[in-house]
Amino acid sequence: MKCSRCKKLACVTLPSHHSGFCAECYPLFFTRQVETAIRREKMFTHEERILVALSGGKDSLSLMLELAAQGYDVTGLHIDLGIPGSSPSARVKVEAFCSSHGLKLEVLEMEKEGLPIPDIKAYVNRPVCSVCGRIKRHHFNRIAMEGGYDALATGHNLDDEVARLFANTLRWDTAYLSDQGPTLPAREGFVRKVKPLFRLSEFETANYAFLKGIEIHSAACPYASGASFTSHKELWGELEHRSPGQKFQFYQGFLKKGKPAFAAREAEVGEPLAPCVECASPTSAGTCSVCRIKETVRANKAAALAAEG
């Protein structure tokens, strides 16, 4: 196949776009997809400060590099989860990446916060992936608010968004369906959240990372085995293979027709929020869920150590 732009031999073929690109032209395709996402969803401007969540994977590092190349004021935030054999490798990749490209970086260690993920797995009787996600979202928002950032950008791609939408639809989880989308406006206690890669698939982002020579952390989390999120991605991957473009059509259809209806309903039944008595983060309870998790870890860990002694 020939490159859709310059007619050289294509190295990346994109059936969902009925196109292909050579190594020189593909990054331009990627750039234009990100530009379109930012412009159409009114995510942020060049005058605003953007905090980018960096895991060390292909999506977050590609996003950081692309936004910096487009001239945005970006700072990376990496959360060191304290997982042996995984977290040290991810942190090294993030730090090396930011150093080599001259990008600003903040690192938050969960060990110092009293919430290392191994302790979550050992002392909290809930699915570790769910709790880990809640903790990360909490601290991403907290750091963004405390740092005075205008928006928090994450590397969620089209595959991520479709898998999440599919899971929420299977449960008819109206609260999550009302919030899902590439831009979540700021409100009291919450920074604006944006997903500039929502128009790009995991395959498309992986090609960008490869062609840009980005060294990524690719090892799977040791605690993520059997997660339903992965199964949903596989199902949609098969559907996309059989009918290219279905993922984007499904997601765009939800944004145009489904999301407005769910958002209107949640606006009517949403619970009032107030600052957490421990950390001041917004919550519908007196103490936020992350502070309650932290106390559970502390109490159960102390009890276990006492029993051993």
Secondary structure, DSSP 8 states (H G I E B T S, - for coil): -B-TTT-SB-SEEEGGGTEEE-TTTHHHHHHHHHHHHHHHTT---TTSEEEEE--SSHHHHHHHHHHHHTT-EEEEEEEE---TTTHHHHHHHHHHHHHHHT-EEEEEETTTTT--HHHHHHH--S-HHHHHHHHHHHHHHHHHHHTT-SEEE----HHHHHHHHHHHHHHT-HHHHHH-SSEE--BTTB-EEE-TTTTS-HHHHHHHHHHTT--------TT-TT-HHHHHHHHHHHHHHHSTTHHHHHHHHIIIIIHHHHHHHHHHH----EE-TTT--EESSSS-HHHHHHHHHHHHHHHHHHHH-
